[in-house]
Amino acid sequence: MAKIVKSRDLPRAESLRDGRQRIDLVTEDIFGTSDVKADWVTYQAGRDAPAHYHTGSRHYFFIINGSGTFHGGGNSFQLEPGDVVMSEEEEMHSFTSDPNEKLEFIELWVPAPTQTIWEDAEDTCRWSPVAKVAAEG
């Protein structure tokens, strides 16, 4: 059966480490599946995330807006809108947004990851829920 979740009802969170913003798009809580997981992530200009990897899934990134650098698999790639990046299961990766421009992407895990492992246990990302968007009109 088809299902819609209005944008205003999607869970939102902000990183306590670096202010990244996340909108959960597809999760087990939202759609009752762990076949896939998807988020919309926004990095403000000049921000980065700590290196990490996920167990149990490949990780795809669809660059929507802005520019930055993807670090993974021993390589670094400059990113621009329209690019697609894939990180293998258990491949360490991170992002850095350009100093003068935010970076937005949709990230997709197939299937949903079972765990996130941080390169530096002292430098991790924790998320704080953000209030839902007010309904219009």
N, C-alpha and C positions, 0 to 999 in steps of 0.2 A: 504494500500500500504506500502510495506517495506521501511524503511528509515535508512540511516547510517549517523552518524556524526563522522567525523574523530577526533581522539584524540586531534590533534593540534587545532581543532576548538571548543572544549569544554570550557566553561567559567571556569576561575580559579580565586581564591581569597585567600587572606592571612588575618588572624585575626590580627587586630591592638592591641589586648590585649596580645596575647601570641605567635604569630607567627605560629599558626596552619595553615596548607594549605588545601584548599578544591578545588576539581574538581567537578563541577556540571555534573551529568550523565543523570538524567531524571528530567526535570522540565517542567512546562507549556510552558515556552518560547522555549525550545528545541524541545519538542515532542507534544505540544498542548494538554496535559492532566493534570488534577489534581487528577486522580485516584491513583497516586503514585508519590513519589518524591525520588530521590536517589543522594547521593554524595559520593565521595571518600575523606576521611579525613586522614591527617597525622599529628600526634603530634610529635614534636621533643622530645628527651630524657628529662625526668624530668619536663614535662609541665603538666598543668591541665586546665580544663575549668570550668567556674563558673556554679553552680547548676542552672538548669532551667527545664522547661517542655513545652510541645507543646499541643495546643488544637486541637481537631478534628481528631486525628490520633494515631495509635499505632506506635512505633518506634522500628526498628530492626537494629542490628549491627552485621556485619559479619567480624570477625577479620581475617585479611589477613597476617600481619607481625608484629613482635615485641611482647611486653607484657606490661601489665599495669593493672589497677584496674578500674572496673565499680562500681559506687556508685549509688544505686537507690532502692526505695521502702524500705528504712530502712536497706538495706543489702549492703555488698561490696563483689565483686567477682573478683578473680584473672583471668586474661585473657591470652590466648595464641592463636596462629594461629589455625584456624578451629572452634573456639568457636562462638556460636551465642547467642546474648542477645536480650531480648525483654523488652521494657518499655511500660507500659500501658499509655493510654491517660491521660494527666494531672498528671503523676507520675514524681516527681522531680528526676533528675539524673545528673551525671557528670562523667568525666573520669580523670584519672591520668596516664601518661605514666611512665614506670619504669625509674629510674635515669640514666641508662646507655644504654637505647635502645629506639628507636622511636617506635611508635604504629601506625599502619595503619589499617583502616577498611572501609568497605562500609556501609553506613547507608541508611536505607530505611524507608520511612513513608508511611503508608497506611490508608486512603488516604493522600494526601499532607496536612501538618498542616495549620491551619488558623492563628495561632499566636504562638510566643515563649514568655514565661513569665519567667523572671529572679528572682531568690530567693532574690538577693540583687540588687536593681535598680542602685546602684553605680558601680557594678561589672558586666558588660555585655560584650558581644562580638559584635564587629562591624567588618565588612569585607571590605577589599579594593581590587578592581579588580587587577589582575596581567596580564601582557601582554601575548598574545597568543604565543604558542610554534611555533618557526620557522619551515616552511616546509622543509623536508629533500630533498636533491638532486636537 
